[in-house]
Structures are given as structure tokens and as C-alpha cells.
């Protein structure tokens, strides 16, 4: 309970978010819901989400390199959670092999044309779950567990949700894919956080900055 209370700025909004989205999915038709959510497009939104969605791509691995100069423990946590959540998401994707929106609508509603963004390729297979969302929630939860400030924790949650919404906005995934991805990212990261917090690893509290400072002295 100490962990949840300490980082409640992320966990409480996420629980509310997950329950709300679950109810929306239950009480709405899959196709109609996607069209409604993906209809809020603008030129600014097209540009923003086209690039911001990559926060759930390779960007966390670049951040790992930066965090090595701050604290090994956080960099290690981010690396392990990114690799493990990514592996889980990919295994489920290939086992489930659910059609993505572009294929789903082409097969079931051929008269409906989804909004397309220049330079953004629409994929057809392996929709469930959203890998970018999985990565983003794992990434921002690790970052949320650094500050004690509740607002910064909530900000991390909001930034993760934006990545998830970007996948729906870009018609790369349905909202259920986004929800499943967020659940994998949060659950796996939470379990690892609880595990590593109990471990006393002296070297993990150091950083590359300490190494350079010792060499200079």
C-alpha cells in the first residue's frame, strides 16, 4: 500500500481511466465508437499525433541512455520493463492476429474510408494489443515513480494517455487495443517496481556521472 499511496498521482487516475474506458467499450459498438473517436481530427492534430505517437516507439530507449547519468536503478527498471512489456505485447499480437481498423473496415464496411495522414502508413494486422500504448504506459509509470509531486505523477499519466489516444486517432488501433496495452504496461511495470524496491543493490544507486566525477578527482 505504501507504493500505491506514494505514487497515487498516477495510479488513481489510471484506475478511473481504465474503468471508464471499459464501460465505454462495453456499451458501444466497436466500429461506431472508433469512427466517433477518430473523427476529431484537425491539421494540427494530424501533425502532433503523427510524431508524438513515437513516444511509444524507440524514444524510451534513448531516455535510458540519459538516465544512466542520473541513476542506474531507474535506467535498469526502464530497460527491463520496456523489453518485457514489449515482448508480452508482441507475443499476444501474433497469437491473436486481430485486424487493425483499416482492414476491419475494408472487410466489414467497405464504403467507409478512414482518415489518412500523409506519411503515416496504416497497418492491417496484429491490432490487439497496442504495442506503442504498452510501451508508453510502462515508460511514463517508471518516470512517475521518480518524483514525489502528485501533479508530476498525474502529468506522466496524462502523457501516457495521449500516446494511447494517438493510436486511435491515427486509426492504427481500436480503443480496446489501447486499453489492453495500457494494462500490460502498468501491470508489468508495477510488479517489477514492487520487486526492485525490496532489493538493496548498492551499485544501482550510482550513475555514470559518479564515475566521471571520481575520475576527475
N, C-alpha and C positions, 0 to 999 in steps of 0.2 A: 504493500500500500504506500510505502514511502516514495517509491519510484513514481507511481501514478500521481501522487499529490505534488511532488516536486516539479513534474512536467505536465501538470493538468492543463496548462495553456494550449497544449497540442492535443492531448488525449480526449478531453471533454468535448471540444468542437468536433473532433473526428467521430466520436460515438454518435453525436447528434446528426452529423452529416451522413454517416453510414445508415442509420435508422431511417432518416428522411428519404434518402435515395432508394433504399429498399422498398419503402411504401410506394414511392412514385413508380418504381418498376412493376410492382405487383398490380397496381390499379390502372396501368396504362398499356395500350397496345404498343408492341416493340417498334414497329415501323412508324406509326404516328408520333410516338414520343421522340424518335430520332429526328424526324423531319422538323418537329417543333423546336428541339434544342439546336439543331444545325441551321435554323432559319435566321438566327440573329447575327448574320454576317454583315460586315462593313469593310471598306477598303483598308481602314486602319487595323481592324481585327484580323484580316487576311494576312497582312504583313507581320503583325505582332505574333500571332499564334503559329505561323509558319516557322518562325525562328525560336520562339520561346519553348515550343514543344521539345526542342533538343536538350532542354534541361533534364529530360528523362532519357537522354541518349548517352553520349560519351562525356558530357560535362562533369558528372560526378567523379570520374577518374582523373580529370585534370585537377579538380579540387583536392583529391587525395594527395597529389604531389605538393600542393601548397600547405596542407595540414601537417605534412611531415616536419615542417619548420615550426609548427605550433605545439603539437603533442602526438607522439606515436600512437597512443591508445585510441584517439579519435580517428586517425588515419586508418589504423588497422580495423577498427569497427566498421568504418565506411567501406573499406575494401571487401571485407568478408560479407557484409550484408548485401552489397551490390552484386557480388558474384553468386551468392546463394539464392537470393530472390530472383536474379536473372535466370539462373538455371531452372528453378522451380517453374517460373513463368513459361520458359521455352518448352519444358517437358509437357506441361499441360496444353500449351498451344498446339503442339504437334500431335498429341494424343486426341485432343478434342476436334481439331481442324474445323472450327466453325467459320462460316463465310463472313467476310467483312461487309460493311454496308454496301459498297459498290457492287459486289457480287449478289448479295441478298436482294437488293432492289432490282438488279438486272434480271434475276431469276423469277422474282415474285411480282414486281411492279415495273415492268419494262417501260412504261410510259412516263415514269418519274425519273428526272435527271437531277442528280445531286450537285450541289455547288462545288465547283472545282477552282483551285487556286493555282495560278501559274507557277510551275517549278516544283509543285508538291505532287508526287506520284501517289495514286490511290492503289493500295494493295488489296488483293482479293481473298486471301486465305489466312488462317491462323489468327482469328479475331479474338478469341477468348483464352486468357485474359489479356489486358493491355500491358505490354511489357514496359512501355515508357512510363505508365502510371505506377507500376510496381516499383520501378527504379526511382521515380521522383518521390514517392512517399517514404521509401527506405532512406533516401538521401536527406530529405528535409527533417525526418524524425531524428536522425543522427545529429543534425545541426541543432535541432530544437532542444536536444539534451545537453547542449553546451551552456547556454545562458540560463540564469535563474529568473530572468524577467519574463513574466507571463505574456506580455504583449509581443515580445520577440518570438516566443514559442508559438503564439497564435499566428504571427506573420509567416512562420515556416509552414504551418498547416495551410494557410491561405495560398501560399505559393505552390504547394503540392497539388491542391485542388485545381489551380489554374492549369497545371500541366495535364491533369486528368481531363478537364473540360476541353483543352486544346485538341485532344484526340477525338472527341465527339465533334467539335467544331470543324475539324479537318475531314470528317467522315472516314477516319481510319478505324474507328471503333464505335460500338454501341455503348450506352451508358452502363449496361450490366458488365461489360468488359472492363470499364473504368473502375467500377465498384470492386470487382473481384481483384483487380490489380492492386488497388489501394489496400485491400485486406491482406493480401500476401505480403506486401511491402511493410505494413505496420506490424503484423503478427511476427514475422521472422525477425525483424529488427528489434522488436520488444523482447523477444525471447533471448536474443544474443546480448542485448543490453543488460538484462537481469543476470545473465551468466557472467559477463565480464566484470560487472560491478562488484561481484563477490571475490574476484581474483586479485590477489596482490602481486602485481607484476612491476617491479621497480623500474626496469628499463622502459616500460610502456609510458611512464610519466615524463620521460625525457623527450628531446626533439633534436633535429639536425642543427637547429640554432645553438643548442647547448654544445654540440660537437665543435662547431666553428668557433664559439667563444672560448672553449678550452684550448683550442689550437693557437688562438691569438694570444692567450695568456701564457 
